[in-house]
Amino acid sequence: MEQRTEIQIYNFQLSVFSFQLFHWHIGTLKKFVSLQINLYKSTILYMAKKIKVKAEVKEFEGKIEELIIQALIEKQGVDIVSIDLKKINHVFFDYFIICSGNSKPHVETLCDFVQETTKRYANTLPKHVEGTTNGEWILLDYFNVVVHIFQPEAREYYKLENLYSDAEIQRIN
């Protein structure tokens, strides 16, 4: 009976030791994982600072209308037209840029991308944006450049290209 009790006590002590070892191992593992996460965070922050230092900020030197046209082309704008209105009297802007999108989401994407592109590269946003609620005809007013982004039905109905037929009209695609 005594021998059996000693074995039971030994087994109990062994299980307590195993339990303590297990918790020590888990605690050590948690500390190791925490250290690894902190190391990764430090590395990412270091790399982000390094990248920011290397990034060159270039001043936009081109024409805003060319930047807008490139943004529309990049997002697959349909039937892009640039109308040069500089030689037309009594017009308060230099360019009309007209473009179509295939659907409401496409028109909204074109609008958003033009704004993102002009903000990123020319550090300018439109003075006024109109038509984003229904997405049939969105107008972006960049003061000297007015951008019209239509759904095909609305563009066919309004036919803005015909308003200034005496101006220089350039079809992009």
BELSUL-V611224 format. One record per residue. N is the residue number from 1. RES is the residue in one small letter. SS is DSSP state (H for helix, E for strand, C for the rest). PHI is phi as a letter, one per 40 degrees, with the letter a starting at -180 (NA if undefined). OMEGA is omega in radians with two decimals (none if undefined). Layout:
BEGIN
<<N:RES:SS:PHI:OMEGA> <N:RES:SS:PHI:OMEGA>>
END
This chain:
BEGIN
<<1:m:C:NA:3.12> <2:e:H:c:-3.12> <3:q:H:c:3.14> <4:r:H:c:3.13> <5:t:H:c:3.11> <6:e:H:c:3.11> <7:i:H:c:3.12> <8:q:H:c:3.11> <9:i:H:c:3.10> <10:y:H:d:3.12> <11:n:H:c:3.12> <12:f:H:c:3.12> <13:q:H:c:3.11> <14:l:H:c:-3.14> <15:s:H:c:3.08> <16:v:H:c:3.12> <17:f:H:c:3.13> <18:s:H:c:3.13> <19:f:H:c:3.12> <20:q:H:c:3.11> <21:l:H:c:3.12> <22:f:H:c:3.14> <23:h:H:c:3.07> <24:w:H:c:3.14> <25:h:H:c:3.12> <26:i:H:c:3.12> <27:g:H:d:3.11> <28:t:H:c:3.13> <29:l:H:c:3.10> <30:k:H:c:3.13> <31:k:H:c:3.13> <32:f:H:c:3.14> <33:v:H:c:3.11> <34:s:H:c:3.09> <35:l:H:c:3.13> <36:q:H:c:3.14> <37:i:H:c:3.11> <38:n:H:c:3.09> <39:l:H:c:3.11> <40:y:H:c:3.11> <41:k:H:c:3.14> <42:s:H:c:3.14> <43:t:H:c:-3.13> <44:i:H:c:3.11> <45:l:H:c:3.11> <46:y:H:c:-3.13> <47:m:H:c:3.12> <48:a:H:c:3.10> <49:k:H:c:-3.13> <50:k:H:c:-3.14> <51:i:H:c:3.14> <52:k:H:c:3.14> <53:v:H:c:-3.10> <54:k:H:c:-3.09> <55:a:C:c:3.11> <56:e:C:c:3.10> <57:v:C:c:-3.13> <58:k:C:b:3.08> <59:e:C:c:3.12> <60:f:C:c:-3.07> <61:e:C:b:-3.09> <62:g:C:c:3.12> <63:k:C:c:-3.10> <64:i:H:c:-3.14> <65:e:H:c:3.09> <66:e:H:c:3.09> <67:l:H:c:3.12> <68:i:H:c:3.13> <69:i:H:c:3.10> <70:q:H:c:3.10> <71:a:H:c:3.12> <72:l:H:c:3.11> <73:i:H:c:-3.10> <74:e:H:c:3.14> <75:k:C:c:3.05> <76:q:C:f:3.01> <77:g:C:c:-3.05> <78:v:E:b:3.03> <79:d:E:f:-3.12> <80:i:E:c:-3.13> <81:v:E:b:3.06> <82:s:E:b:-3.13> <83:i:E:b:3.14> <84:d:E:c:-3.06> <85:l:C:b:-3.08> <86:k:C:c:-3.07> <87:k:C:c:-3.14> <88:i:C:c:3.13> <89:n:C:c:3.04> <90:h:C:g:3.04> <91:v:C:b:-3.00> <92:f:C:c:3.14> <93:f:C:a:-3.05> <94:d:C:c:-3.05> <95:y:E:b:2.87> <96:f:E:b:2.99> <97:i:E:b:-3.08> <98:i:E:b:-3.08> <99:c:E:a:3.06> <100:s:E:b:2.98> <101:g:E:b:-3.05> <102:n:C:c:-3.08> <103:s:C:a:3.11> <104:k:H:d:3.10> <105:p:H:c:3.12> <106:h:H:c:3.11> <107:v:H:c:3.12> <108:e:H:c:3.11> <109:t:H:c:3.10> <110:l:H:d:3.13> <111:c:H:d:-3.12> <112:d:H:c:-3.08> <113:f:H:c:3.08> <114:v:H:c:3.14> <115:q:H:c:3.11> <116:e:H:c:-3.10> <117:t:H:c:-3.14> <118:t:H:c:3.08> <119:k:H:c:-3.08> <120:r:H:c:-2.98> <121:y:H:c:-3.11> <122:a:H:b:-3.13> <123:n:C:f:3.12> <124:t:C:a:3.07> <125:l:C:b:3.12> <126:p:C:c:3.11> <127:k:C:c:-3.12> <128:h:E:a:3.07> <129:v:E:b:-3.11> <130:e:E:b:3.05> <131:g:C:g:-3.09> <132:t:C:c:-3.09> <133:t:C:c:-3.14> <134:n:C:c:3.03> <135:g:C:g:3.08> <136:e:C:c:-3.13> <137:w:E:a:3.12> <138:i:E:b:-3.14> <139:l:E:b:3.06> <140:l:E:b:-3.10> <141:d:E:b:3.08> <142:y:C:b:3.11> <143:f:C:g:3.10> <144:n:C:c:-3.14> <145:v:E:b:3.08> <146:v:E:b:-3.10> <147:v:E:b:3.08> <148:h:E:b:3.10> <149:i:E:b:-3.02> <150:f:E:b:2.75> <151:q:E:c:-3.01> <152:p:H:d:-3.10> <153:e:H:c:-3.14> <154:a:H:c:3.13> <155:r:H:c:3.11> <156:e:H:c:-3.10> <157:y:H:c:-3.05> <158:y:H:c:3.08> <159:k:C:f:-3.11> <160:l:H:c:3.14> <161:e:H:d:-3.10> <162:n:H:c:-3.13> <163:l:C:c:-3.10> <164:y:C:b:-3.09> <165:s:C:c:3.12> <166:d:C:c:3.10> <167:a:C:c:3.10> <168:e:E:c:-3.09> <169:i:E:b:3.13> <170:q:E:b:3.08> <171:r:E:c:-3.03> <172:i:C:c:3.13> <173:n:C:a:none>>
END
